Amino acid sequence: MTTAWRKARKKPVIIEFREVIGECELVHTKEGILTAVKQRDFVIKGVEGELYPITKEIFFKTYDIIGDE
């Protein structure tokens, strides 16, 4: 039996993000320890306070920055 693909849209949830500290940073995620690299990644704080790295390329395809500091 083949399962049909369905479509869904991400909910408009506001997250926090920051630059990587130093040249690289070990990020403790729910899945284990991941490495975030300066110039390539951001670190995101998810809706439950969890942290994880995301490449800047994927970040800008997925999120719009709101406000400036």
N, C-alpha and C positions, 0 to 999 in steps of 0.2 A: 504494500500500500504506500503510495506517495503522498507526502504531506504538502499541501499547497503553501506557497509563500504569501504572507500577509504583510501589510504595511502599517507602520506606526511612526509617530512623531515624538521626539524628545519633549518632555514637559519643560516649560520655561522656568527652570530652577536657576537661581543665582548661586554661583560658587565663588570661592576666593582662590587666587593663584599668586605665585611669586616667582622671582628668578631663583636660579640655583645658587646656593651659597658655596663659594670657592669654585675650583675647576670642575669638581664632581662632588656629588653628595649621595650618601646612602639613605634611602627612604624606606622606612619600615611600613609596609603595606599589609593588608589582610592576607595577601597571597605570599608574603615573605619579604625579603630585603631586595630592593631594586636600586639600580644606579641611575641618577639623573646627572646629565652632563651640561655644563655651562655652554651657552651658545646654541645648543640643540634642543633643550627641554625647559619646561616650566614644571613647578610642583603645584599640584592642585589640592585643595581641601574639599572633599566631597560633602554631600548633604548630611552625613552622619559624623563629620569631623575627621574622617579617614584621609590619609595623605597618599598621593601617588604621582609619579612622574608622567608627563605627557609630552610628546614631541611638539615643538612649536608649529610644525606643519599641520598636524592633526588638530591642535588647539585652534588655530585660525580658521580651519574648515568647520569646526564645531561650535565655537563660541564667538560672541561679539563682546569686546571690552566695553564696560559701562563706567562712565566717570573717569576722572583723572586725579592723580594724587599731586 
